[in-house]
Amino acid sequence: MNALIEFEAGRFADLFERNDTLGIHMFMEHMNIPLDVQDKLYNEISSLAKKDQRSIAQIIETYGQSLLSERLAY
């Protein structure tokens, strides 16, 4: 897991803790996440019993668009 995903997960954890739905969607828009993926990501994080940074980071990685980790595995 890279530092960017950890940062994003921490930000999501904070926004979800504050129940800031608008902030969550604005943050995802700032991350350039497509709208259909935003809904899936929001729903999956919302369904977590414990919204901690590690759990959220794992979800972000499943929806991630970055190939960085794949490029580093050579």
N, C-alpha and C positions, 0 to 999 in steps of 0.2 A: 504494500500500500504506500502510495507516495504522499508527500507533504500537502499537495494541492487537495487531494481527496480528504485527507485528515482535516484540513482547514474547512472545506465545504461541509463535512459532516459535523464539525463543531458548530458552525454557523446554523445549520439546520436544527441541531439539537437545541440551541438557544431559541431559535424562532418558534419551534414546536412547543418548547416549555412555556413561552410567553403566549402561545395560542395566537400567533400573529399570521393569520392566513394570507393577508395581503403581502406582508413582508416575505413570506415563503415563496409566493408566486413571483414577486418582483426579483427575488434572488435567483430563482430558476431562470427567469427571463434574462437576467444579467449574465448567467452562465451559458446562455445561448442553447438551452435545452428545447427541443421541439415541443410544441404544445401537447401532442398526444403522449409523449414520454413524460411531460410534467405531471399529467393526471395520474399516470401509472406510478410514478415515483412518489407523489403525494399520498396516494392511496396506500401504497405498500409501507411507507414510513408511518402513516397514521395508524396502521393496524398493529404496529409493534407494541407489545405490552410495556417494554422499557425502551425508551427512545434515547439510548446512549450513543456516544460518538462512534464506537466500534460497530455496533449493529447498523447504524445509518451508513457508515462508510462501506460496509459490505454491499448494501443495497445500491449505493451510488456506483460502485464498481460494476455491478451487473448491468446497469444502464449506461455505463460510461461510453464515450465516443473516442476516447484516447487510445492510441495504439502504442503508447510509450512503453508500457510494461512488456508488451509482446516484442518490441524492438530490442529491449534490453536482455531478453532471454536467449540471445544467440550464442 
